[in-house]
Amino acid sequence: MTASRALGISRDKAYELIRNGTFPVRTLALGGKTRVPTAELWKALGVEGARA
């Protein structure tokens, strides 16, 4: 949900893109949940060299 907000899309649209394989960031299916690696999200948003 955080990734979808950061990308400016709805949660439903994000899951649709994930199902279609067109989400703009790599996703990980872990234990029944879908995760987006933070560093990859930052890169997709144009935030280079960001630190947590």
C-alpha positions as CSV (number, residue, x, y, z in Angstrom):
1,M,0.0,0.0,0.0
2,T,2.9,2.4,0.8
3,A,4.4,1.8,-2.6
4,S,1.1,2.4,-4.4
5,R,0.7,5.7,-2.6
6,A,4.3,6.7,-3.4
7,L,3.6,5.9,-7.1
8,G,0.3,7.8,-7.0
9,I,-1.9,4.8,-7.8
10,S,-4.6,3.1,-5.9
11,R,-4.1,-0.1,-4.0
12,D,-6.4,-2.0,-6.4
13,K,-4.5,-0.6,-9.4
14,A,-1.2,-1.7,-7.9
15,Y,-2.5,-5.3,-7.4
16,E,-3.8,-5.3,-10.9
17,L,-0.4,-4.3,-12.2
18,I,1.3,-6.9,-10.0
19,R,-1.0,-9.6,-11.4
20,N,-0.3,-8.5,-15.0
21,G,3.4,-8.3,-14.4
22,T,3.6,-4.6,-15.2
23,F,4.2,-3.1,-11.8
24,P,7.0,-0.6,-12.2
25,V,9.1,-2.1,-9.4
26,R,10.1,-5.7,-8.7
27,T,7.8,-7.3,-6.1
28,L,8.3,-10.3,-3.8
29,A,5.6,-12.7,-2.8
30,L,6.4,-13.7,0.8
31,G,4.1,-15.7,3.0
32,G,1.0,-14.7,1.2
33,K,1.9,-11.0,1.1
34,T,3.4,-8.9,-1.6
35,R,6.4,-6.8,-0.7
36,V,8.2,-4.1,-2.7
37,P,12.0,-3.7,-1.9
38,T,12.5,-0.2,-0.5
39,A,15.7,0.5,-2.4
40,E,14.0,-0.4,-5.7
41,L,11.0,1.9,-5.0
42,W,13.4,4.8,-4.2
43,K,15.2,4.2,-7.5
44,A,11.9,4.1,-9.4
45,L,11.0,7.4,-7.8
46,G,14.3,8.9,-8.7
47,V,15.7,9.1,-5.2
48,E,19.3,8.0,-5.6
49,G,21.7,7.3,-2.7
50,A,18.9,7.7,-0.1
51,R,19.5,6.2,3.3
52,A,16.9,4.6,5.6
